[in-house]
Structure formats: structure tokens, C-alpha cells
């Protein structure tokens, strides 16, 4: 297996660390929603890897190990009951239009996992808005069933949809532990936070982006509250939906995120604040995926102006000295 990877995929140890951090989240997701999570991961990963492998082989290049990360991240943002063919279409679209058309790994402007999810959200909204499943609460949970019971889209929906429809909030403990309906890998906030700490420790993900995204969300909440716009308590807002998952795994994508330190702070603040604005002022229940794509769009510009400002400042100091 290792020889096969070396022969057909570029060696990317950083991507393996991201995959390692996702293992506890994936295992807990199987416990919550059933063995269908494994089937969905397998189908999406197979489709994604084959797509990139054939594309790169056509141009005489190797596929990237990052494709495995994109496939897993994308799958973990989906409901467990989503039709397999829709999930497969999403990852193929995300890799082609979010990565491969730009020249492959290292040249993509957008995070391919996010591009795939947005594609599904726009074209098959029902699959991402009303098809949710009950979360297991006792052992063996999902390990003993293919898929847990479906739930009512209003009275038993995800915490974000429930709040938007009824203004009710789940208790904070349930939000942190994650035994709640939701996307496959976005429910357990404690596992996501632990994964973020691991990635920061291994210097795989940027703590500046994670911190700035959180600061941006809280600051935007304070501003809207000051102007009389009803907003959810920031602590609950951070623990609901895909905010933490997107902050830890998507916003910090080293390819589509800025490279300079100052730009990382600006980028994170934009993502956090735009997420809050979309949640509060639009019809969308979430907003994190659109906010990250917006951040991806301006990331190269941020780096350019930060570098240009630093260069001009350096030249000015040289002239003065």
C-alpha cells in the first residue's frame, strides 16, 4: 500500500497529519449516525481519488495526497442520509472546479471541499436542509445499525435550524459533546477543538486564522447587538453549525488561505464576521461555507497588499537612514 502511494501520489506528510486528526471525529460520527458514514466516506473518497488520479495522469503528473483530505472533509460536512450519487457529484465538481482546473495542488484559489459542498447546497438544497438523522445516545449506537432513524426537519432539526425556526437553544453540554443531529463530522465540538490543538502543535494549521475567525464572529455579534439586531449568544453561535469545523479545517487550508501573518488576521476576521452576517441577515441557516469562499477570493489580494506595504515601508526606512 505504501509503495502504491509513493508511485502514484505526491508525498505530503502534512496532509497525513490532517487525516490523523480527523480519525476520532470520523469514528464518533459512525457511532452517532451508523455504518452508512463509512460507506459514504468510501464512495466519496473513491470517486475523488479516481477523478484526480485520471486528471493528473493525463498530464503526466501524480495525484496529491491532499485529495484524501478533501474527500474526507467534504464528506464530514454532509448529512449521513444524503444520496450517494449526490455526494459523489459534489466531490467530483469540487475537485474539478475548485482545484484541478486551476492547475492542481498548490495552485487552487478555492478550497475544493467547500466548492463541492456549495455545489450540492445550491443544486440539491433539500439533501442538505431537511434530511437529518437522530444521533445515537447509548452504546453500541451507530456501530450496530446502518443508519439511525430520520427526524422531523423542524421539531427535531439541527441546532441551527431549530433556533432559526423556533428560537429554541439546545443545552451547551449537548452542543459540546455532539450527540445531536447535524452534519456527519460537525457535531462534536470537543473533538474538533482537540483536533485544532493537535494541528497547531504540529504546525499544520494557523492559530492566527483560527483566533481571528473567532474574534471576527464575536466582534460582529457585538456590533449587530449594539445596533439592535437580534443575534444569538456568541458562545452558542460558535458551538452551532459548522463554524468550528470550518474554522479548524477549512479556513486554515494552507493553499487557499493567505501566507503572510497580517493577511491571516484580516482573512480570519472577514470569515468570522461574514459568517455572522449571513446567519443573522439572510435566509441561510449557516453561512460558514460562503464566508470561507469569500475569504479565499480575496486571500491573494490580501497577501499582495501586505507584502507591498511592507516593501514600501522598508524602502522608506532605508531612505530615512
C-alpha positions in Angstrom: 0.0 0.0 0.0 2.8 2.4 1.0 4.6 1.6 -2.3 1.4 2.2 -4.3 1.1 5.7 -2.7 4.7 6.6 -3.4 4.3 5.6 -7.0 1.1 7.3 -7.8 0.7 10.2 -5.3 3.0 13.1 -4.2 4.4 12.7 -0.7 2.6 15.2 1.6 3.3 14.4 5.3 1.3 17.5 6.3 -1.8 16.1 4.8 -1.4 12.8 6.6 -1.4 14.7 9.9 -4.7 16.3 9.0 -6.1 12.9 8.2 -4.9 11.6 11.5 -6.7 14.4 13.3 -9.9 13.5 11.6 -9.9 9.9 12.7 -11.6 10.4 16.1 -14.2 12.7 14.5 -15.0 10.1 11.8 -15.2 7.2 14.4 -17.5 9.3 16.6 -19.6 10.1 13.6 -20.1 6.4 12.9 -21.2 5.9 16.5 -23.7 8.8 16.1 -25.3 8.0 12.7 -24.4 4.5 11.7 -22.3 2.4 9.4 -23.6 4.4 6.4 -21.0 7.0 7.3 -18.2 4.5 6.4 -20.0 3.7 3.1 -20.3 7.3 2.3 -16.7 8.0 3.1 -15.6 5.1 0.9 -17.8 6.1 -2.1 -16.8 9.8 -2.0 -13.1 9.0 -1.5 -13.0 6.5 -4.3 -14.7 9.0 -6.7 -12.5 11.9 -5.7 -9.2 9.9 -5.9 -10.1 8.4 -9.3 -11.1 11.9 -10.6 -7.8 13.5 -9.6 -5.7 10.4 -10.5 -7.0 10.3 -14.0 -6.8 14.0 -14.5 -3.2 14.3 -13.3 -2.2 11.1 -15.2 -3.5 12.7 -18.4 -0.9 15.5 -17.9 1.8 13.2 -16.8 1.7 14.1 -13.1 1.0 12.4 -9.9 -2.2 12.9 -7.9 -1.7 14.7 -4.5 -2.3 13.0 -1.1 -4.3 16.2 -0.3 -7.1 14.7 -2.3 -7.8 12.2 0.5 -8.1 15.2 2.9 -10.5 17.0 0.6 -12.7 13.9 0.2 -12.9 13.2 4.0 -13.5 16.9 4.9 -16.2 17.2 2.3 -18.0 14.0 3.4 -17.9 15.1 7.1 -19.9 18.3 6.1 -22.8 16.2 4.7 -25.8 14.6 6.4 -25.5 10.9 6.9 -28.6 10.2 4.8 -27.6 12.1 1.7 -28.0 10.0 -1.5 -24.6 8.6 -2.5 -24.9 9.8 -6.1 -25.3 13.4 -4.9 -22.3 13.2 -2.6 -20.2 11.8 -5.5 -21.3 14.5 -7.8 -20.3 17.1 -5.3 -16.7 15.9 -4.7 -16.1 15.5 -8.5 -17.4 19.0 -9.1 -15.4 20.4 -6.1 -12.1 18.8 -7.3 -12.5 19.8 -10.9 -13.7 23.4 -10.5 -12.1 24.1 -7.1 -8.6 22.6 -7.8 -7.8 20.8 -11.0 -8.9 23.4 -13.5 -6.5 25.8 -11.7 -3.6 23.5 -12.2 -3.8 21.1 -9.4 -2.5 21.1 -5.9 -0.8 24.3 -4.8 -2.5 26.4 -7.5 -6.1 26.3 -6.4 -7.7 29.6 -5.2 -10.6 27.9 -3.5 -10.9 25.0 -1.0 -12.2 22.1 -3.1 -14.2 20.5 -0.3 -16.1 23.8 0.2 -16.7 24.2 -3.5 -18.2 20.7 -3.6 -20.5 21.4 -0.6 -21.7 24.7 -2.1 -22.4 22.9 -5.4 -24.6 20.4 -3.5 -26.2 23.1 -1.4 -27.2 25.1 -4.5 -28.3 22.3 -6.7 -29.7 19.8 -4.2 -30.8 22.0 -1.2 -33.2 19.5 0.2 -30.5 17.0 0.7 -28.6 19.5 3.0 -31.5 21.2 4.7 -34.2 18.6 5.7 -32.6 15.2 5.6 -31.3 14.7 9.1 -30.9 11.7 11.4 -31.3 11.1 15.1 -28.0 10.9 16.9 -27.3 7.8 19.0 -27.1 8.3 22.7 -26.1 4.9 24.1 -23.7 2.0 23.1 -23.4 0.5 20.6 -25.1 3.4 18.9 -24.5 3.6 15.2 -22.0 0.7 15.3 -25.0 -1.6 15.4 -27.1 -0.1 12.6 -26.6 1.0 9.0 -28.3 4.4 9.5 -30.1 5.9 12.5 -33.7 7.0 12.4 -34.6 10.0 10.3 -36.1 13.0 12.2 -38.6 15.8 11.6 -37.0 18.7 9.9 -38.5 21.3 12.2 -39.2 20.0 15.7 -36.0 17.8 15.9 -33.7 19.6 13.4 -30.1 20.6 13.8 -29.4 23.2 16.5 -29.0 26.0 13.9 -32.3 25.1 12.0 -34.1 24.6 15.3 -33.0 28.1 16.5 -34.0 29.8 13.3 -37.4 28.1 13.2 -38.4 28.2 16.9 -35.8 30.4 18.6 -35.0 27.5 20.9 -31.5 26.6 22.0 -30.1 23.2 22.9 -28.2 23.0 26.1 -24.5 23.8 25.8 -23.3 20.4 27.0 -25.1 18.6 24.1 -23.5 21.1 21.7 -20.0 20.5 23.1 -20.3 16.7 23.3 -22.1 16.5 19.9 -24.8 13.9 20.4 -27.1 15.9 18.3 -28.5 15.9 14.8 -26.3 17.6 12.2 -23.7 17.1 9.5 -21.6 13.9 9.9 -18.5 15.5 11.4 -19.6 18.9 12.6 -21.4 17.9 15.8 -18.7 17.0 18.4 -17.1 20.4 19.2 -14.8 18.9 21.8 -13.2 16.6 19.2 -12.9 19.4 16.7 -11.2 21.6 19.3 -8.8 18.8 20.2 -8.0 18.3 16.6 -7.3 22.1 16.2 -4.9 22.0 19.2 -3.2 19.0 17.6 -2.8 20.7 14.2 -1.5 23.9 15.8 1.0 21.9 17.9 2.2 20.1 14.7 2.4 23.4 12.9 0.0 22.2 10.2 -2.8 24.8 10.8 -2.6 28.5 11.5 -3.6 29.6 15.0 -3.8 33.1 13.8 -6.6 32.3 11.4 -8.5 30.2 14.0 -8.2 33.0 16.5 -9.0 35.8 14.0 -12.1 33.9 12.7 -13.4 33.6 16.3 -12.6 37.2 17.1 -14.4 38.3 13.9 -17.5 36.4 14.8 -17.7 37.8 18.3 -16.9 41.3 17.2 -19.6 41.2 14.5 -22.1 39.9 17.1 -21.3 42.8 19.4 -21.7 45.4 16.6 -25.1 44.0 15.5 -26.3 43.8 19.1 -25.3 47.4 19.6 -27.4 48.4 16.6 -30.4 46.4 17.9 -30.2 43.5 15.5 -31.2 40.3 17.3 -28.2 37.9 17.4 -27.6 34.6 19.1 -25.3 34.5 22.1 -21.8 34.3 20.5 -20.8 31.2 22.6 -23.8 29.3 21.3 -23.2 30.6 17.8 -19.7 29.3 17.8 -20.8 25.9 19.0 -23.6 25.6 16.5 -23.5 24.6 12.9 -20.2 24.2 11.0 -18.4 27.2 12.5 -15.8 25.4 14.5 -15.3 22.7 11.9 -14.8 25.3 9.2 -12.5 27.4 11.4 -10.2 24.5 12.2 -10.1 22.5 8.9 -11.4 24.7 6.0 -10.3 28.3 6.8 -6.8 27.1 7.6 -6.2 25.3 4.3 -2.6 26.3 3.6 -3.2 26.7 -0.2 -6.3 28.8 -0.3 -5.5 30.9 2.8 -3.1 33.8 2.9 0.6 33.2 3.6 1.5 36.5 5.4 0.8 36.9 9.1 -1.1 40.2 8.8 -3.2 38.9 6.0 -4.1 35.8 8.0 -5.6 38.0 10.7 -7.6 40.1 8.2 -8.7 36.9 6.4 -9.9 35.3 9.6 -11.8 38.4 10.8 -13.5 38.6 7.4 -14.6 34.9 7.6 -15.9 35.2 11.1 -17.8 38.4 10.6 -19.3 37.4 7.3 -20.5 34.1 8.8 -22.3 36.1 11.5 -23.8 38.5 8.9 -25.1 35.7 6.7 -26.6 33.9 9.7 -28.3 37.0 11.0 -29.4 38.8 7.9 -30.0 36.2 5.2 -32.3 33.2 4.7 -29.4 30.7 5.1 -29.2 28.7 8.3 -25.4 28.5 8.2 -23.0 30.8 6.3 -19.6 29.4 7.1 -19.0 27.9 3.7 -19.9 31.0 1.8 -17.8 33.1 4.2 -14.7 30.9 3.6 -15.2 31.1 -0.2 -15.3 34.9 0.1 -12.1 34.8 2.1 -10.5 32.5 -0.5 -11.4 35.0 -3.2 -9.5 37.9 -1.5 -6.7 35.9 0.1 -4.2 36.5 -2.8 -5.1 40.2 -2.8 -4.5 40.5 1.0 -1.1 38.9 0.6 -0.2 41.2 -2.2 -1.1 44.4 -0.4 0.5 43.3 2.9 3.8 42.5 1.0 3.6 45.7 -0.9 3.0 47.8 2.2 5.9 46.1 4.0 8.2 46.7 1.0 7.3 50.4 0.7 7.8 50.8 4.5 11.2 49.1 4.2 12.2 51.4 1.4 11.1 54.4 3.3 13.1 53.5 6.3 16.2 52.9 4.1 15.8 56.4 2.6 15.5 58.0 6.1 18.5 56.1 7.3 
